[in-house]
């Protein structure tokens, strides 16, 4: 019977890898439209690194759909090729056939937990850091001595000389408030230019006011530089926020529930997918629509219940019960189709 398990798992693995490849191409291709313009000027390695981080950010749901659909396709294959009847004729029961599904369920449940609690938040944090660094480098590289350089819609910068991240004799004009800032020296630091020994020219109704300063931090105000949101905190940090009983306590708890409860569907969807392909005599298109619909419905109720938990309207055990009842009911229905 080990031969049967190896055969089914081999078929599942092949289909799963193909689906993950397709999902990755579709997701990264769609996200290319949302990249900042400077991303297309990166070197090839940096660009691939960015695409990889984007792909990993969506890995949770690639895994969900891939695992579900792959076992469905395996079930459909052995039913349509009549292999299932040969298996049954050898005295192998349906419960015994499900051993291979159980093995992958145990493995993928563990993988799903790691991806949800560690890998996806890590990829999101790294992507934010990556873009922040690249924005800074892009802006720094675009500033050329003795030329006005437009940083964004409102800000233009002129420098007389530039050495690495240090600027000499700087002029910055902000179109939105019409401030003119001058400085003898400026240093790029993260998302800011730290200016020293200069003046701020503030327009008034009839003239303008001049403020002298020794140090002045000027924010570049680029949309790709931002703090890491709570949703992408490390799981250990989220736990600390939750236990601190601070203002973000409930939101931190909701994010933790979302991460840890992601493993629940994987306890069922392998069996649901395989038995659907094996027991239901519908076309492949109909069964694919069924599995995709179940996955999407799960994502919708997950979003809805997590929001309720975040607002302290719902207790987490109630949501856990809803998830278990939802998937168990579907599994029971499909199992009875055979028995």
N, C-alpha and C positions, 0 to 999 in steps of 0.2 A: 504493500500500500504506500510505501515511501515513494515509489515511482509515480503514483497518481498525484501525491502532494507536490513533488518536484515539477511534474508536468503542468499542474494548475498554477503554481507560483511562478513558473517560468513564463507562462502565457500572460499572467497578470503583470509581471515586471516589464515585459516588452511593451504592452499596451500603456502602462503607466508612464514609462519614460517618453514614449512618443507624445502622449497627451501633455506632459509637463513641458516638453520642448515646444509644442504648439502654443500652449498658454503663455510661455515666456516670450515668444516672438510677438504674439498679439499684444501683450501688456506693454512690453518695452517699446514697441512700435507706436502704440497709442500715446505713451508718455513722452515721446520725442517732440510732440507738438507743444508740450508745456515747458520744455527746457528753456532757460534763458539764452539769449543770442550768443553770449560768450562761450557757451558750452561747445558750440560747433567749431570753435577755434582751438580747442584743447588738443594736446597730443593724443595719439591713438590709445595709449595705455590708460591715461586718465579718463578718456571717454568710455572705454570698456568698463573701468572701475565704477563710473557713475551708473552705467546701464545695469551692472550687476547689483548695485545697491538698490536701484529702483525695482529690479526683479524680485529680490529677496523681501522687499517691503510688502509685496503682494503674495508671498509664498504661502501664507496661511490658507488662502482660499484656492490657490492652485492645488495644494495638497488635498483639500476637501473634495473639490470636483474631480481631480485625477483619481483619487482612491475609490470614490463612489462609482464613477463611470467605468473605470478599468474592470472592476469586478462584475459590473453589469455586462460588459462586452464578453468577458470570459464565460459567464453563464449563458449568454445568447449563443456563443460559438459552439459550446458542447451540446446545446439543445438542437440547434439547426443542423449540425453535422452528425446528429444521432449518436454521438459518443456517449451521451448520458445513458442510453439504453444498454450499450455494451457494458458500461460500468455497473448498472443495476443488475444485469444478467450474471455478473460475477458474485452477486450476493452482497454488494456494497450498499449500505443504506445512505440516505440523504444526510443523516447526521454525521456519518463518517466522511463524506465528501467535504463537509464544512470544516474539517480540521485545518485545511490549508488556509481557509478564510480566517479561522481563529488565530493562526500563527501570525499572519500579516496584520490582523487587528491589534494584537498585543504589541507588535513592533511599531506600527504607525500611530498608535495611541501615545506611546512614549515619545516618538518623533514630533507629533503634533504639540505635545506639552512643552517640549524644548523650544520649538519654533515660536510658539505663542508667547511664552514667558521670557525668552531670552533673545532668539535670533532676530525676529521682526523688530522689536524695540531697538535692538542694537543697530540694525541696518538703517532705521529711521534717524537715529542720533548721528550715525556716521555720515549719512547723506546730507544732513543739515550742516555738519561741520565741514564736510567736503565742499559744499557749495559756498559756505561762508569764506573759506580760505581762497577758493577760486575767484570769488567776487572781488576780494581784496587784491589778489594778484592781478586780476584783469584790469581793475581800476588803476592800480599802480603802474602797470605796463602801458596803459593807454595815455597816461599823463606824460607829455613830451615837453622838454625845456623850450621856453620862448614861443609857446603856442597855447591858445585857449582850447581846453579840452572839456567837452560836455559830458559830465558824469551821468546825469539823468535829465529829465524834462526841465528841472528848475536850476540845477547847480552846474556852474562852469568854473573851471580852475585854470589859473595861469601860474607857471613857475619859471623862474629865471635859470635855475639849475637843479639837477636831480642826481643823487647818488644813492643807489639801492632804495631804501624806504625813507630817506631823508630828503626833504625839499627845501630849497633856498628861495627867499623873496617871493612869497606866495600871495596871490590875489584870488579870492573866492567870491563869486557873485551868486546870490540866491534870488532867482527871479520871482519866487512866490511871495517873499516879504520885502524884496528889493534891498536886502542887507548886502553891504560890500565889506568883506573882511580881508585885512592885509596882515602879513606877518613876515618877520625876518627868516623864520624857520618853521618847518612843519614836519611831523613824523607820523607815518602811517602806523596805527595800532589797532588791530582787530577791525572793527567797523567804523573807526573814527580817524580823523586827522587831529593830532594834538599840536596846536599852534603856540608859538612863543614870541613875545615882544612885538606886538602889533596893535592895530586899531580896528574897531567895529564902527562902520558908518551907517547910522540909522536914519532913514528918511523921515521927515516931518512935513507938515502942511506947507510951510514956506521955504524950508531949507533942510538941513540934516544935522543930527547930533553925532558927536564922535566920542567913543569910549576907548580909553587906552587899557591894555591888559598885559600881564606878563605871561599867563598861561590861559589857553582857551581850547576846549575840546569841541570839535565840530563833527557832528554826526552826519555820515554820508547818506543815511536814510535810503538804503537800498532794500528792495522788497525781499531779497533772498537771504538777508541776514536777520536771524530771529532767534529767540530763546527756544530751548528744547521744551515742547509742551509736556504737560503732565502725563499724557497718554503714552509718551515714549520714555518715561523714566525707567530706570532699572527696577526690577521687581522688588529688590531689597529696599530701594528708596521709596517706592510706593507703599511698602509695608510700614516704613517709618512715618510717612505722612499720615497714613491711616491710624496708626497708634498714637500719634501726637494729638489727635482730637482737635486739629486746627480747622481753618475755613475750608480747606480742600479735602477734608476727611472723607466725606461721602463720595466725592468724585474718585478719589484714590481707590476706595473700596470697590466701586463699580468697575474700574479698569482691571483690578485684580480678579474680580468675578468673571469678567469677559475673557481674561487670559486663561484662567484655570478651567473654566467650564467649556472651553473650546475642545477639550478632549472628549466630551460626552458624545457628540455625533459619531466619532470614530469607533465607539463601542458597538454601533449598530449598522452604519451605512455599508460596511463591507458585506455583511449578511443580507441586508435589504437589497443591495445591488445584485449580488450573485443569485439569490433566490428569485428575484424579479426576472432576470434573464433565463433562469432555469425553469420556473413554474408558470410564468405568464406567457400565453401564446399570442402575444401582440407583436406587431412589427418592431424592428429595431428603432425606427423613428419615434414611435409612440412611447417606447420604454425609455429612450433618451430624454424625451420631453418630461416624462414622469420623474426621473432622477434629478434633472436640472430644476424642475419645479419644487421638489422637496428641498433641495439645497438652497434655493433662493428664498423659499418660505422660512427655512431655518434662519437665514441671515436677517430677514425682516423681523422675526419675533425676537431674535437675539438683540437687535438694535433697539427695539421697542422696550423690552424688559430691562436692558442695561440702563436705559434712560430713566425708567421708573425707579430702579435701585439707586441711581445717582441722585435723584430728587427725594430719596427716602420715602417713597410711596409704597414700595414693595420690598419684602424680605427675600434675600437670596435663596433660602431653602424652597420657597414657593416656585421660583424660576427653575431651580433644579428639578423639582417635581414635574413641572410642565414639560421640560425637555425630555425627561425619562418617559413620561406617558406618551408624548408625541411620537418618539421613535419606536417605542415598544409596541404601540398600537399598529403602526405601519408594518413592523416586522411580523407581528402576530397574524395580521391579515394575509400577508404573502405566504407565510408558512402554512396556513390553513388551505391555501389553494392546492397544495400537494396532498395534505393529509385529510 
